[in-house]
Amino acid sequence: MSRLLSQMSRELADLDTHAGTVEAVTRYACTAVGCEDAGLMLVMGRNRVETPAGTSEDVDRAHQLQAELDEGPCLDSVRGGDELHLVNDIAGDPRWPAWGPAAAELGYRSTIGASLETATRRIGSLNLYSRRAGAFDEADVEVARLLAAHATVALAAADTEQQLRAAVESRTIIGQAQGIVMRAFDLDASRAFAYLTRLSQDQNIKLSQVAEQVIADRHRIGRS
């Protein structure tokens, strides 16, 4: 197991996108616990969760059902409370009377939902599924905890990388638009930036969107 976790850590360290990280985490989760399927449920806003990827369409549907029915072990792990839910009788668990039978119709009998969380926030949950009743034991629970910890670090790093790239790209676009305005209206950098800011406020859109419009219309700007 330690070798598998080390291998996963090395692979995740080389990934800098959310999609690639999610795919790798779910793939390693299935191998580590010996379950049929795995997936992630991620917190995207105060009251919004998304299921970006799973190892099968059934996993995606099981997650969608939790969102639709507003109940389920993975959703509970995302929202707070217990950091981990072990369910070895999905259809008969009284905690989720609507979701359990619906998930059982997909063929699932057991699941583990482990919270993905940092010291300050919950990112989502790592969810493992088996088509056998009583498939998971305490050893599997501990493995799920370890996987969730590694996944949390990797996802947080991927988020930071994407945010930095987006910020750099935005600054580049705004700088290009600023240069276009300076040339078109013979303005200095400060006044050109103020011009773009005023357009952003007047149109009630982001400054980067205004910059994209300016770049797209650069051949017409400044012409009477």
N, CA and C atoms as a LAMMPS dump frame, in Angstrom:
ITEM: TIMESTEP
0
ITEM: NUMBER OF ATOMS
672
ITEM: BOX BOUNDS ff ff ff
-5.0000000000000000e+02 5.0000000000000000e+02
-5.0000000000000000e+02 5.0000000000000000e+02
-5.0000000000000000e+02 5.0000000000000000e+02
ITEM: ATOMS id mol type element x y z
1 1 1 N 0.828 -1.21 0
2 1 2 C 0 0 0
3 1 3 C 0.862 1.26 0
4 2 1 N 1.942 1.27 0.796
5 2 2 C 2.807 2.446 0.844
6 2 3 C 3.421 2.72 -0.52
7 3 1 N 3.748 1.648 -1.252
8 3 2 C 4.324 1.824 -2.586
9 3 3 C 3.293 2.449 -3.532
10 4 1 N 2.049 1.988 -3.424
11 4 2 C 0.99 2.522 -4.273
12 4 3 C 0.755 4.008 -3.979
13 5 1 N 0.723 4.362 -2.685
14 5 2 C 0.516 5.759 -2.316
15 5 3 C 1.679 6.637 -2.769
16 6 1 N 2.889 6.096 -2.696
17 6 2 C 4.056 6.845 -3.159
18 6 3 C 3.975 7.085 -4.663
19 7 1 N 3.568 6.051 -5.381
20 7 2 C 3.419 6.179 -6.831
21 7 3 C 2.352 7.213 -7.168
22 8 1 N 1.228 7.179 -6.437
23 8 2 C 0.156 8.143 -6.671
24 8 3 C 0.641 9.557 -6.394
25 9 1 N 1.375 9.743 -5.302
26 9 2 C 1.877 11.068 -4.942
27 9 3 C 2.78 11.626 -6.026
28 10 1 N 3.65 10.771 -6.575
29 10 2 C 4.552 11.237 -7.631
30 10 3 C 3.783 11.633 -8.882
31 11 1 N 2.779 10.829 -9.245
32 11 2 C 1.997 11.154 -10.441
33 11 3 C 1.193 12.435 -10.236
34 12 1 N 0.581 12.573 -9.066
35 12 2 C -0.224 13.76 -8.806
36 12 3 C 0.634 15.02 -8.786
37 13 1 N 1.884 14.892 -8.335
38 13 2 C 2.773 16.049 -8.279
39 13 3 C 3.07 16.601 -9.669
40 14 1 N 2.992 15.746 -10.689
41 14 2 C 3.279 16.169 -12.058
42 14 3 C 2.049 16.711 -12.774
43 15 1 N 0.881 16.631 -12.136
44 15 2 C -0.349 17.109 -12.76
45 15 3 C -0.675 18.511 -12.274
46 16 1 N -1.141 19.358 -13.187
47 16 2 C -1.46 20.733 -12.796
48 16 3 C -2.861 21.155 -13.241
49 17 1 N -3.68 20.177 -13.633
50 17 2 C -5.052 20.489 -14.013
51 17 3 C -6.016 19.725 -13.122
52 18 1 N -7.184 20.307 -12.928
53 18 2 C -8.2 19.668 -12.102
54 18 3 C -8.61 18.332 -12.707
55 19 1 N -8.861 18.321 -14.016
56 19 2 C -9.362 17.116 -14.681
57 19 3 C -8.377 15.957 -14.546
58 20 1 N -7.098 16.24 -14.795
59 20 2 C -6.095 15.187 -14.695
60 20 3 C -5.947 14.671 -13.279
61 21 1 N -6.014 15.568 -12.301
62 21 2 C -5.9 15.165 -10.9
63 21 3 C -7.073 14.293 -10.48
64 22 1 N -8.28 14.695 -10.857
65 22 2 C -9.477 13.919 -10.512
66 22 3 C -9.409 12.518 -11.111
67 23 1 N -9.01 12.428 -12.37
68 23 2 C -8.939 11.117 -13.037
69 23 3 C -7.94 10.207 -12.34
70 24 1 N -6.784 10.75 -11.981
71 24 2 C -5.756 9.94 -11.326
72 24 3 C -6.204 9.481 -9.948
73 25 1 N -6.828 10.371 -9.181
74 25 2 C -7.277 10.025 -7.825
75 25 3 C -8.29 8.887 -7.869
76 26 1 N -9.271 8.966 -8.744
77 26 2 C -10.295 7.916 -8.8
78 26 3 C -9.709 6.588 -9.276
79 27 1 N -8.763 6.658 -10.179
80 27 2 C -8.138 5.423 -10.681
81 27 3 C -7.357 4.727 -9.574
82 28 1 N -6.571 5.482 -8.826
83 28 2 C -5.792 4.896 -7.734
84 28 3 C -6.699 4.406 -6.608
85 29 1 N -7.802 5.095 -6.383
86 29 2 C -8.717 4.691 -5.317
87 29 3 C -9.269 3.3 -5.575
88 30 1 N -9.667 3.039 -6.804
89 30 2 C -10.199 1.706 -7.136
90 30 3 C -9.157 0.623 -6.897
91 31 1 N -7.916 0.902 -7.27
92 31 2 C -6.844 -0.08 -7.094
93 31 3 C -6.537 -0.303 -5.617
94 32 1 N -6.464 0.779 -4.851
95 32 2 C -6.043 0.691 -3.454
96 32 3 C -7.039 -0.065 -2.591
97 33 1 N -8.327 0.125 -2.833
98 33 2 C -9.345 -0.495 -1.996
99 33 3 C -9.926 -1.753 -2.635
100 34 1 N -9.707 -1.918 -3.922
101 34 2 C -10.252 -3.084 -4.602
102 34 3 C -11.744 -2.982 -4.847
103 35 1 N -12.215 -1.758 -5.134
104 35 2 C -13.636 -1.568 -5.417
105 35 3 C -13.846 -1.392 -6.916
106 36 1 N -15.103 -1.476 -7.322
107 36 2 C -15.403 -1.386 -8.746
108 36 3 C -15.37 0.034 -9.278
109 37 1 N -15.81 1 -8.463
110 37 2 C -15.94 2.37 -8.961
111 37 3 C -15.53 3.384 -7.902
112 38 1 N -15.17 4.57 -8.377
113 38 2 C -14.836 5.685 -7.482
114 38 3 C -15.15 6.985 -8.195
115 39 1 N -15.37 8.019 -7.409
116 39 2 C -15.651 9.326 -7.983
117 39 3 C -15.453 10.415 -6.956
118 40 1 N -15.473 11.654 -7.426
119 40 2 C -15.331 12.812 -6.546
120 40 3 C -16.573 13.682 -6.622
121 41 1 N -16.933 14.26 -5.493
122 41 2 C -17.967 15.285 -5.431
123 41 3 C -17.286 16.521 -4.861
124 42 1 N -17.353 17.641 -5.584
125 42 2 C -16.611 18.834 -5.208
126 42 3 C -17.532 19.995 -4.883
127 43 1 N -17.131 20.784 -3.897
128 43 2 C -17.875 21.979 -3.516
129 43 3 C -17.474 23.113 -4.457
130 44 1 N -18.449 23.683 -5.174
131 44 2 C -18.174 24.75 -6.124
132 44 3 C -18.727 26.099 -5.672
133 45 1 N -19.529 26.11 -4.642
134 45 2 C -20.122 27.34 -4.125
135 45 3 C -20.814 27.035 -2.82
136 46 1 N -21.459 28.041 -2.248
137 46 2 C -22.077 27.858 -0.939
138 46 3 C -23.087 26.726 -0.941
139 47 1 N -23.925 26.65 -1.972
140 47 2 C -24.971 25.626 -2.024
141 47 3 C -24.889 24.796 -3.292
142 48 1 N -23.705 24.699 -3.872
143 48 2 C -23.587 23.996 -5.143
144 48 3 C -22.437 22.996 -5.094
145 49 1 N -22.714 21.781 -5.516
146 49 2 C -21.677 20.765 -5.633
147 49 3 C -21.682 20.234 -7.06
148 50 1 N -20.537 19.745 -7.5
149 50 2 C -20.413 19.164 -8.829
150 50 3 C -19.704 17.827 -8.732
151 51 1 N -19.969 16.973 -9.706
152 51 2 C -19.316 15.669 -9.783
153 51 3 C -18.521 15.637 -11.086
154 52 1 N -17.271 16.112 -11.051
155 52 2 C -16.514 16.313 -12.283
156 52 3 C -16.114 15.052 -13.021
157 53 1 N -15.984 13.939 -12.301
158 53 2 C -15.564 12.718 -12.989
159 53 3 C -15.754 11.515 -12.088
160 54 1 N -16.021 10.395 -12.71
161 54 2 C -16.097 9.127 -12.004
162 54 3 C -15.579 8.044 -12.919
163 55 1 N -15.412 6.858 -12.384
164 55 2 C -14.881 5.771 -13.197
165 55 3 C -15.94 5.099 -14.053
166 56 1 N -17.215 5.482 -13.892
167 56 2 C -18.28 4.917 -14.719
168 56 3 C -19.471 5.858 -14.734
169 57 1 N -20.383 5.623 -15.668
170 57 2 C -21.607 6.418 -15.73
171 57 3 C -22.477 6.163 -14.506
172 58 1 N -22.396 4.957 -13.943
173 58 2 C -23.187 4.655 -12.737
174 58 3 C -22.762 5.524 -11.564
175 59 1 N -21.451 5.756 -11.427
176 59 2 C -20.965 6.634 -10.362
177 59 3 C -21.529 8.036 -10.546
178 60 1 N -21.447 8.541 -11.764
179 60 2 C -21.967 9.876 -12.038
180 60 3 C -23.454 9.957 -11.692
181 61 1 N -24.197 8.912 -12.031
182 61 2 C -25.632 8.91 -11.747
183 61 3 C -25.888 8.83 -10.241
184 62 1 N -25.092 8.036 -9.537
185 62 2 C -25.251 7.933 -8.088
186 62 3 C -25.028 9.28 -7.417
187 63 1 N -24.061 10.045 -7.926
188 63 2 C -23.806 11.372 -7.398
189 63 3 C -24.919 12.35 -7.772
190 64 1 N -25.396 12.251 -8.992
191 64 2 C -26.491 13.117 -9.423
192 64 3 C -27.74 12.875 -8.587
193 65 1 N -27.978 11.614 -8.245
194 65 2 C -29.133 11.283 -7.415
195 65 3 C -29.024 11.931 -6.034
196 66 1 N -27.825 11.992 -5.488
197 66 2 C -27.653 12.633 -4.185
198 66 3 C -28.015 14.114 -4.264
199 67 1 N -27.596 14.758 -5.366
200 67 2 C -27.921 16.171 -5.546
201 67 3 C -29.419 16.367 -5.75
202 68 1 N -30.028 15.484 -6.539
203 68 2 C -31.459 15.598 -6.826
204 68 3 C -32.31 15.318 -5.595
205 69 1 N -31.914 14.311 -4.822
206 69 2 C -32.699 13.899 -3.658
207 69 3 C -32.282 14.645 -2.387
208 70 1 N -31.189 15.373 -2.487
209 70 2 C -30.662 16.147 -1.356
210 70 3 C -30.347 15.26 -0.154
211 71 1 N -29.779 14.093 -0.423
212 71 2 C -29.348 13.21 0.649
213 71 3 C -28.357 12.194 0.103
214 72 1 N -27.528 11.666 0.985
215 72 2 C -26.565 10.646 0.607
216 72 3 C -25.275 10.788 1.394
217 73 1 N -24.502 9.731 1.511
218 73 2 C -23.273 9.762 2.312
219 73 3 C -22.213 10.714 1.773
220 74 1 N -22.085 10.79 0.452
221 74 2 C -21.076 11.671 -0.135
222 74 3 C -21.458 13.132 0.092
223 75 1 N -22.732 13.424 -0.085
224 75 2 C -23.224 14.784 0.135
225 75 3 C -23.039 15.191 1.592
226 76 1 N -23.294 14.269 2.508
227 76 2 C -23.086 14.565 3.927
228 76 3 C -21.617 14.833 4.233
229 77 1 N -20.729 14.088 3.588
230 77 2 C -19.296 14.304 3.803
231 77 3 C -18.87 15.67 3.274
232 78 1 N -19.481 16.097 2.173
233 78 2 C -19.165 17.396 1.595
234 78 3 C -19.65 18.525 2.488
235 79 1 N -20.852 18.381 3.018
236 79 2 C -21.499 19.472 3.75
237 79 3 C -20.969 19.647 5.169
238 80 1 N -20.382 18.626 5.736
239 80 2 C -19.897 18.747 7.104
240 80 3 C -20.386 17.585 7.941
241 81 1 N -20.228 17.721 9.24
242 81 2 C -20.585 16.613 10.107
243 81 3 C -19.482 15.585 10.105
244 82 1 N -19.837 14.313 9.982
245 82 2 C -18.828 13.254 9.976
246 82 3 C -17.935 13.38 8.756
247 83 1 N -16.631 13.178 8.96
248 83 2 C -15.695 13.29 7.842
249 83 3 C -15.702 12.043 6.967
250 84 1 N -16.262 10.954 7.461
251 84 2 C -16.272 9.723 6.685
252 84 3 C -17.542 8.924 6.962
253 85 1 N -18.117 8.378 5.909
254 85 2 C -19.3 7.53 6.036
255 85 3 C -19.013 6.169 5.423
256 86 1 N -19.197 5.124 6.203
257 86 2 C -19.06 3.752 5.733
258 86 3 C -20.454 3.143 5.658
259 87 1 N -20.812 2.642 4.482
260 87 2 C -22.136 2.06 4.271
261 87 3 C -21.956 0.688 3.629
262 88 1 N -22.319 -0.36 4.354
263 88 2 C -22.192 -1.713 3.82
264 88 3 C -23.529 -2.348 3.465
265 89 1 N -24.604 -1.542 3.567
266 89 2 C -25.927 -1.979 3.135
267 89 3 C -26.661 -0.759 2.603
268 90 1 N -26.33 -0.357 1.386
269 90 2 C -26.853 0.886 0.829
270 90 3 C -28.379 0.906 0.819
271 91 1 N -28.987 -0.158 0.35
272 91 2 C -30.441 -0.166 0.192
273 91 3 C -31.17 -0.07 1.523
274 92 1 N -30.57 -0.619 2.59
275 92 2 C -31.281 -0.677 3.862
276 92 3 C -30.844 0.331 4.896
277 93 1 N -29.938 1.254 4.553
278 93 2 C -29.469 2.22 5.538
279 93 3 C -30.534 3.296 5.768
280 94 1 N -31.019 3.442 7
281 94 2 C -32.115 4.383 7.275
282 94 3 C -31.712 5.849 7.176
283 95 1 N -30.413 6.147 7.098
284 95 2 C -29.984 7.546 7.035
285 95 3 C -30.34 8.194 5.695
286 96 1 N -30.457 7.38 4.652
287 96 2 C -30.731 7.912 3.316
288 96 3 C -31.837 7.077 2.658
289 97 1 N -33.067 7.232 3.129
290 97 2 C -34.174 6.368 2.699
291 97 3 C -34.535 6.488 1.227
292 98 1 N -34.261 7.641 0.625
293 98 2 C -34.578 7.812 -0.796
294 98 3 C -33.385 7.428 -1.677
295 99 1 N -32.198 7.924 -1.301
296 99 2 C -31.036 7.664 -2.142
297 99 3 C -30.607 6.204 -2.1
298 100 1 N -30.652 5.57 -0.936
299 100 2 C -30.168 4.195 -0.808
300 100 3 C -30.794 3.233 -1.806
301 101 1 N -32.134 3.118 -1.843
302 101 2 C -32.752 2.208 -2.817
303 101 3 C -32.45 2.598 -4.264
304 102 1 N -32.364 3.922 -4.531
305 102 2 C -32.068 4.36 -5.897
306 102 3 C -30.658 3.95 -6.305
307 103 1 N -29.701 4.081 -5.379
308 103 2 C -28.328 3.67 -5.68
309 103 3 C -28.241 2.154 -5.837
310 104 1 N -29.039 1.432 -5.047
311 104 2 C -29.047 -0.028 -5.155
312 104 3 C -29.554 -0.471 -6.524
313 105 1 N -30.463 0.287 -7.099
314 105 2 C -30.954 -0.035 -8.442
315 105 3 C -29.848 0.086 -9.49
316 106 1 N -28.839 0.891 -9.189
317 106 2 C -27.677 1.001 -10.081
318 106 3 C -26.716 -0.164 -9.903
319 107 1 N -26.954 -0.965 -8.876
320 107 2 C -26.114 -2.133 -8.628
321 107 3 C -25.154 -1.983 -7.474
322 108 1 N -25.177 -0.852 -6.776
323 108 2 C -24.246 -0.639 -5.678
324 108 3 C -24.808 -1.178 -4.369
325 109 1 N -23.913 -1.773 -3.575
326 109 2 C -24.313 -2.34 -2.288
327 109 3 C -23.539 -1.73 -1.113
328 110 1 N -22.32 -1.244 -1.392
329 110 2 C -21.491 -0.666 -0.332
330 110 3 C -20.811 0.6 -0.842
331 111 1 N -20.536 1.517 0.078
332 111 2 C -19.825 2.734 -0.315
333 111 3 C -19.082 3.335 0.877
334 112 1 N -18.027 4.069 0.568
335 112 2 C -17.317 4.883 1.547
336 112 3 C -17.279 6.3 1.003
337 113 1 N -17.676 7.265 1.81
338 113 2 C -17.56 8.67 1.448
339 113 3 C -16.599 9.347 2.399
340 114 1 N -15.462 9.817 1.892
341 114 2 C -14.431 10.432 2.737
342 114 3 C -14.265 11.897 2.374
343 115 1 N -14.316 12.757 3.371
344 115 2 C -14.229 14.197 3.149
345 115 3 C -12.846 14.609 2.653
346 116 1 N -12.831 15.523 1.688
347 116 2 C -11.61 16.172 1.231
348 116 3 C -11.596 17.55 1.871
349 117 1 N -10.712 17.765 2.832
350 117 2 C -10.753 19.028 3.557
351 117 3 C -9.369 19.506 3.96
352 118 1 N -9.204 20.821 3.937
353 118 2 C -7.993 21.457 4.445
354 118 3 C -8.294 21.97 5.853
355 119 1 N -7.379 22.714 6.414
356 119 2 C -7.6 23.243 7.756
357 119 3 C -8.698 24.299 7.785
358 120 1 N -9.002 24.888 6.627
359 120 2 C -9.956 25.993 6.601
360 120 3 C -11.233 25.732 5.811
361 121 1 N -11.251 24.699 4.971
362 121 2 C -12.456 24.488 4.178
363 121 3 C -12.545 23.05 3.698
364 122 1 N -13.765 22.663 3.323
365 122 2 C -13.998 21.362 2.712
366 122 3 C -14.063 21.523 1.204
367 123 1 N -13.251 20.742 0.519
368 123 2 C -13.183 20.801 -0.932
369 123 3 C -14.254 19.915 -1.55
370 124 1 N -14.528 18.791 -0.909
371 124 2 C -15.509 17.852 -1.456
372 124 3 C -15.392 16.509 -0.763
373 125 1 N -15.631 15.432 -1.52
374 125 2 C -15.51 14.098 -0.943
375 125 3 C -15.024 13.108 -1.993
376 126 1 N -14.26 12.125 -1.53
377 126 2 C -13.814 10.992 -2.343
378 126 3 C -14.737 9.833 -2.019
379 127 1 N -15.318 9.22 -3.057
380 127 2 C -16.37 8.234 -2.844
381 127 3 C -16.047 6.925 -3.56
382 128 1 N -16.059 5.838 -2.797
383 128 2 C -15.732 4.514 -3.312
384 128 3 C -16.99 3.649 -3.31
385 129 1 N -17.19 2.896 -4.368
386 129 2 C -18.398 2.092 -4.514
387 129 3 C -18.066 0.637 -4.825
388 130 1 N -18.83 -0.266 -4.198
389 130 2 C -18.708 -1.694 -4.492
390 130 3 C -20.085 -2.273 -4.794
391 131 1 N -20.112 -3.293 -5.635
392 131 2 C -21.36 -3.96 -5.977
393 131 3 C -21.605 -5.171 -5.065
394 132 1 N -20.779 -5.28 -4.009
395 132 2 C -20.962 -6.339 -3.028
396 132 3 C -21.379 -5.75 -1.684
397 133 1 N -22.34 -6.359 -1.029
398 133 2 C -22.729 -5.935 0.314
399 133 3 C -21.603 -6.287 1.298
400 134 1 N -21.364 -5.425 2.273
401 134 2 C -20.315 -5.684 3.254
402 134 3 C -18.931 -5.726 2.67
403 135 1 N -18.699 -4.973 1.604
404 135 2 C -17.428 -5.06 0.889
405 135 3 C -16.272 -4.394 1.629
406 136 1 N -16.555 -3.413 2.48
407 136 2 C -15.493 -2.622 3.09
408 136 3 C -15.355 -2.91 4.582
409 137 1 N -14.103 -2.919 5.05
410 137 2 C -13.84 -3.092 6.477
411 137 3 C -13.061 -1.889 6.999
412 138 1 N -12.629 -1.946 8.256
413 138 2 C -11.93 -0.813 8.856
414 138 3 C -10.601 -0.516 8.17
415 139 1 N -9.951 -1.55 7.639
416 139 2 C -8.703 -1.323 6.91
417 139 3 C -8.965 -0.49 5.658
418 140 1 N -10.08 -0.771 4.98
419 140 2 C -10.445 0.012 3.8
420 140 3 C -10.763 1.457 4.177
421 141 1 N -11.377 1.631 5.332
422 141 2 C -11.687 2.982 5.816
423 141 3 C -10.409 3.787 6.007
424 142 1 N -9.389 3.176 6.602
425 142 2 C -8.128 3.878 6.826
426 142 3 C -7.441 4.204 5.504
427 143 1 N -7.528 3.283 4.55
428 143 2 C -6.961 3.558 3.224
429 143 3 C -7.688 4.723 2.578
430 144 1 N -9.012 4.751 2.712
431 144 2 C -9.8 5.847 2.152
432 144 3 C -9.387 7.181 2.769
433 145 1 N -9.109 7.172 4.073
434 145 2 C -8.656 8.406 4.731
435 145 3 C -7.329 8.883 4.135
436 146 1 N -6.403 7.959 3.94
437 146 2 C -5.104 8.312 3.373
438 146 3 C -5.252 8.842 1.949
439 147 1 N -6.076 8.162 1.156
440 147 2 C -6.309 8.601 -0.216
441 147 3 C -6.918 9.995 -0.235
442 148 1 N -7.87 10.225 0.654
443 148 2 C -8.527 11.531 0.714
444 148 3 C -7.532 12.626 1.074
445 149 1 N -6.615 12.328 2
446 149 2 C -5.612 13.322 2.396
447 149 3 C -4.702 13.672 1.222
448 150 1 N -4.228 12.653 0.499
449 150 2 C -3.389 12.896 -0.67
450 150 3 C -4.162 13.66 -1.743
451 151 1 N -5.419 13.277 -1.962
452 151 2 C -6.242 13.929 -2.983
453 151 3 C -6.481 15.393 -2.641
454 152 1 N -6.694 15.676 -1.369
455 152 2 C -6.934 17.059 -0.947
456 152 3 C -5.748 17.952 -1.293
457 153 1 N -4.541 17.489 -0.966
458 153 2 C -3.335 18.268 -1.26
459 153 3 C -3.187 18.479 -2.762
460 154 1 N -3.414 17.42 -3.537
461 154 2 C -3.248 17.506 -4.989
462 154 3 C -4.275 18.444 -5.616
463 155 1 N -5.525 18.357 -5.167
464 155 2 C -6.573 19.209 -5.726
465 155 3 C -6.356 20.67 -5.351
466 156 1 N -5.939 20.918 -4.122
467 156 2 C -5.665 22.286 -3.704
468 156 3 C -4.525 22.879 -4.531
469 157 1 N -3.499 22.067 -4.796
470 157 2 C -2.368 22.536 -5.606
471 157 3 C -2.809 22.8 -7.044
472 158 1 N -3.654 21.921 -7.599
473 158 2 C -4.15 22.113 -8.964
474 158 3 C -4.997 23.371 -9.059
475 159 1 N -5.82 23.62 -8.03
476 159 2 C -6.631 24.84 -7.993
477 159 3 C -5.742 26.081 -8.021
478 160 1 N -4.7 26.059 -7.185
479 160 2 C -3.796 27.202 -7.108
480 160 3 C -3.097 27.433 -8.444
481 161 1 N -2.669 26.351 -9.082
482 161 2 C -1.979 26.453 -10.37
483 161 3 C -2.901 27.059 -11.418
484 162 1 N -4.153 26.595 -11.451
485 162 2 C -5.09 27.11 -12.441
486 162 3 C -5.439 28.564 -12.173
487 163 1 N -5.57 28.922 -10.894
488 163 2 C -5.88 30.306 -10.552
489 163 3 C -4.738 31.233 -10.951
490 164 1 N -3.503 30.781 -10.728
491 164 2 C -2.35 31.592 -11.107
492 164 3 C -2.285 31.761 -12.621
493 165 1 N -2.535 30.687 -13.347
494 165 2 C -2.518 30.779 -14.803
495 165 3 C -3.597 31.717 -15.311
496 166 1 N -4.794 31.611 -14.703
497 166 2 C -5.896 32.483 -15.11
498 166 3 C -5.563 33.939 -14.823
499 167 1 N -4.93 34.19 -13.663
500 167 2 C -4.565 35.556 -13.308
501 167 3 C -3.538 36.125 -14.286
502 168 1 N -2.537 35.325 -14.64
503 168 2 C -1.513 35.778 -15.581
504 168 3 C -2.135 36.042 -16.948
505 169 1 N -3.006 35.142 -17.395
506 169 2 C -3.662 35.31 -18.691
507 169 3 C -4.524 36.571 -18.702
508 170 1 N -5.246 36.806 -17.602
509 170 2 C -6.098 37.992 -17.504
510 170 3 C -5.269 39.262 -17.567
511 171 1 N -4.153 39.277 -16.835
512 171 2 C -3.296 40.46 -16.837
513 171 3 C -2.718 40.714 -18.225
514 172 1 N -2.386 39.639 -18.936
515 172 2 C -1.841 39.778 -20.283
516 172 3 C -2.873 40.389 -21.226
517 173 1 N -4.107 39.907 -21.136
518 173 2 C -5.181 40.41 -21.999
519 173 3 C -5.467 41.879 -21.703
520 174 1 N -5.538 42.217 -20.41
521 174 2 C -5.799 43.609 -20.024
522 174 3 C -4.664 44.512 -20.503
523 175 1 N -3.424 44.034 -20.394
524 175 2 C -2.283 44.818 -20.865
525 175 3 C -2.338 45.065 -22.371
526 176 1 N -2.751 44.053 -23.13
527 176 2 C -2.877 44.224 -24.579
528 176 3 C -3.937 45.263 -24.912
529 177 1 N -5.079 45.166 -24.215
530 177 2 C -6.156 46.124 -24.459
531 177 3 C -5.73 47.539 -24.068
532 178 1 N -4.996 47.647 -22.98
533 178 2 C -4.511 48.948 -22.525
534 178 3 C -3.619 49.581 -23.593
535 179 1 N -2.757 48.78 -24.207
536 179 2 C -1.887 49.283 -25.262
537 179 3 C -2.669 49.748 -26.474
538 180 1 N -3.727 49.011 -26.818
539 180 2 C -4.568 49.397 -27.955
540 180 3 C -5.23 50.743 -27.704
541 181 1 N -5.774 50.932 -26.491
542 181 2 C -6.432 52.188 -26.135
543 181 3 C -5.424 53.338 -26.117
544 182 1 N -4.224 53.088 -25.616
545 182 2 C -3.2 54.138 -25.58
546 182 3 C -2.881 54.632 -26.984
547 183 1 N -2.721 53.707 -27.919
548 183 2 C -2.398 54.094 -29.294
549 183 3 C -3.577 54.763 -29.987
550 184 1 N -4.787 54.239 -29.745
551 184 2 C -5.961 54.746 -30.448
552 184 3 C -6.343 56.163 -30.017
553 185 1 N -6.187 56.462 -28.726
554 185 2 C -6.628 57.757 -28.202
555 185 3 C -5.478 58.636 -27.694
556 186 1 N -4.26 58.199 -27.93
557 186 2 C -3.079 58.948 -27.504
558 186 3 C -3.132 59.244 -26.003
559 187 1 N -3.328 58.178 -25.212
560 187 2 C -3.407 58.307 -23.761
561 187 3 C -2.187 57.663 -23.117
562 188 1 N -1.889 58.089 -21.9
563 188 2 C -0.844 57.394 -21.156
564 188 3 C -1.441 56.133 -20.525
565 189 1 N -0.596 55.315 -19.897
566 189 2 C -1.043 54.023 -19.377
567 189 3 C -2.124 54.173 -18.313
568 190 1 N -1.972 55.165 -17.433
569 190 2 C -2.932 55.352 -16.347
570 190 3 C -4.311 55.714 -16.881
571 191 1 N -4.369 56.62 -17.841
572 191 2 C -5.653 57.037 -18.396
573 191 3 C -6.284 55.937 -19.237
574 192 1 N -5.458 55.158 -19.914
575 192 2 C -5.991 54.043 -20.698
576 192 3 C -6.624 53 -19.788
577 193 1 N -5.967 52.748 -18.655
578 193 2 C -6.527 51.779 -17.701
579 193 3 C -7.825 52.315 -17.102
580 194 1 N -7.865 53.626 -16.811
581 194 2 C -9.089 54.228 -16.272
582 194 3 C -10.221 54.127 -17.288
583 195 1 N -9.889 54.273 -18.567
584 195 2 C -10.891 54.146 -19.634
585 195 3 C -11.482 52.74 -19.647
586 196 1 N -10.63 51.731 -19.551
587 196 2 C -11.11 50.349 -19.531
588 196 3 C -11.948 50.078 -18.288
589 197 1 N -11.518 50.622 -17.167
590 197 2 C -12.263 50.434 -15.922
591 197 3 C -13.653 51.055 -16.017
592 198 1 N -13.731 52.237 -16.627
593 198 2 C -15.025 52.898 -16.773
594 198 3 C -15.955 52.072 -17.673
595 199 1 N -15.416 51.511 -18.743
596 199 2 C -16.22 50.644 -19.604
597 199 3 C -16.737 49.431 -18.835
598 200 1 N -15.867 48.865 -17.989
599 200 2 C -16.261 47.709 -17.184
600 200 3 C -17.41 48.059 -16.255
601 201 1 N -17.337 49.219 -15.628
602 201 2 C -18.393 49.646 -14.71
603 201 3 C -19.683 49.962 -15.457
604 202 1 N -19.566 50.659 -16.59
605 202 2 C -20.751 51.03 -17.362
606 202 3 C -21.495 49.811 -17.898
607 203 1 N -20.724 48.789 -18.322
608 203 2 C -21.331 47.591 -18.901
609 203 3 C -21.608 46.511 -17.864
610 204 1 N -21.114 46.749 -16.639
611 204 2 C -21.308 45.795 -15.538
612 204 3 C -20.757 44.415 -15.888
613 205 1 N -19.576 44.385 -16.457
614 205 2 C -18.89 43.13 -16.765
615 205 3 C -17.456 43.222 -16.271
616 206 1 N -16.79 42.077 -16.212
617 206 2 C -15.417 42.037 -15.708
618 206 3 C -14.477 42.827 -16.619
619 207 1 N -13.413 43.336 -16.012
620 207 2 C -12.417 44.084 -16.766
621 207 3 C -11.785 43.221 -17.855
622 208 1 N -11.577 41.947 -17.554
623 208 2 C -10.985 41.05 -18.559
624 208 3 C -11.901 40.875 -19.76
625 209 1 N -13.214 40.888 -19.521
626 209 2 C -14.162 40.771 -20.638
627 209 3 C -14.14 42.025 -21.497
628 210 1 N -14.049 43.203 -20.858
629 210 2 C -13.912 44.447 -21.603
630 210 3 C -12.648 44.407 -22.455
631 211 1 N -11.564 43.911 -21.863
632 211 2 C -10.299 43.826 -22.587
633 211 3 C -10.427 42.926 -23.813
634 212 1 N -11.126 41.82 -23.671
635 212 2 C -11.327 40.917 -24.807
636 212 3 C -12.114 41.61 -25.909
637 213 1 N -13.118 42.412 -25.54
638 213 2 C -13.9 43.146 -26.526
639 213 3 C -13.034 44.165 -27.26
640 214 1 N -12.192 44.862 -26.506
641 214 2 C -11.307 45.86 -27.106
642 214 3 C -10.352 45.205 -28.099
643 215 1 N -9.79 44.07 -27.713
644 215 2 C -8.866 43.36 -28.609
645 215 3 C -9.587 42.904 -29.871
646 216 1 N -10.819 42.412 -29.714
647 216 2 C -11.589 41.945 -30.865
648 216 3 C -11.936 43.099 -31.804
649 217 1 N -12.157 44.311 -31.246
650 217 2 C -12.566 45.473 -32.051
651 217 3 C -11.414 46.444 -32.29
652 218 1 N -10.188 45.979 -32.135
653 218 2 C -9.038 46.889 -32.144
654 218 3 C -8.907 47.685 -33.448
655 219 1 N -9.396 47.129 -34.569
656 219 2 C -9.232 47.835 -35.85
657 219 3 C -10.236 48.979 -35.998
658 220 1 N -11.279 48.992 -35.149
659 220 2 C -12.293 50.045 -35.251
660 220 3 C -12.173 51.074 -34.148
661 221 1 N -11.433 50.783 -33.096
662 221 2 C -11.336 51.69 -31.955
663 221 3 C -10.564 52.945 -32.345
664 222 1 N -11.15 54.114 -31.977
665 222 2 C -10.498 55.4 -32.238
666 222 3 C -10.85 55.997 -33.57
667 223 1 N -11.548 55.237 -34.409
668 223 2 C -11.944 55.786 -35.709
669 223 3 C -13.299 56.473 -35.57
670 224 1 N -13.43 57.587 -36.189
671 224 2 C -14.687 58.32 -36.125
672 224 3 C -15.614 57.893 -37.248
